[in-house]
Amino acid sequence: MNLWQRLVFRLYGRLYIGHKTHEGWKGSLPHYIIECPTHGRVVTYPHGYSMRLECPRCQEEERENRSRAED
């Protein structure tokens, strides 16, 4: 990240890095770098109707924990 990007990241807690499309998606979504307290800086995109930014690693761990609890 350059100086300007670091400043934006510190001020807003996220940094826009562009629109991307994943396999199976019909369109693109904005992707951001955010700071996760557990995993550090991660790339993510808005989720749900509220367009919240969540750590994908934390989400994966939560899914794994739920599937273990169901077994």
CORFENVEN-V441935 format. One record per residue. RES is the residue in one small letter. NEAR is the number of other C-alpha atoms within 12 Angstrom. Layout:
BEGIN
res: [RES | RES]
near: [NEAR | NEAR]
END
This chain:
BEGIN
res: [m | n | l | w | q | r | l | v | f | r | l | y | g | r | l | y | i | g | h | k | t | h | e | g | w | k | g | s | l | p | h | y | i | i | e | c | p | t | h | g | r | v | v | t | y | p | h | g | y | s | m | r | l | e | c | p | r | c | q | e | e | e | r | e | n | r | s | r | a | e | d]
near: [14 | 9 | 9 | 11 | 18 | 18 | 14 | 19 | 21 | 16 | 12 | 15 | 21 | 29 | 28 | 25 | 20 | 15 | 16 | 19 | 14 | 14 | 8 | 7 | 9 | 9 | 11 | 15 | 20 | 23 | 27 | 31 | 31 | 31 | 25 | 20 | 13 | 15 | 17 | 15 | 21 | 25 | 26 | 31 | 29 | 24 | 17 | 9 | 7 | 9 | 14 | 17 | 28 | 29 | 28 | 27 | 20 | 20 | 18 | 13 | 15 | 15 | 14 | 14 | 13 | 12 | 11 | 10 | 9 | 8 | 7]
END
